[in-house]
Amino acid sequence: QVQLVESGGGLVQDGGSLRLSCAASVSILGFYVMGWYRQAPGNERELVATITVGGVTNYVDSVKGRFTISRDNAKNTVYLQMNSLKPEDTAVYYCQAKSVLGTIWGQGTQVTVSS
């Protein structure tokens, strides 16, 4: 069974940084796009950033210039570097991977930014 395991969440102060990791149990070259989503209490899950197998990236406007998504194919891992964090970034962050066989999600990691 293919699994995605997120890590790296935690509590950080306003303006701080965190790096999230999403480790896949299989080669990520099989996923044509991978991404990070987040869901805050009472809100719908929203897209944060995506990266294609070719390395093309996309970001939601609210994180542009602050977050960077990257991938290490050798480690089967996708990262989300988050800088200049704000309280409104507080949410559970989920990793997603899409292949021709379907879409899978990780279990999520909590990010809390204190003011």
Buried (B, 14 or more C-beta within 10 A) or exposed (E): EEEBBBBBBEEBEEEBEBBBBBBBEBEBEBBEBBBBBBBBEEEEBEBBBBBBBEEEBBBBEEBEEBBBBBBEEEEBBBBBBBBEBBEEBBBBBBBBBBBEEEEBEBEBBEBBBEE
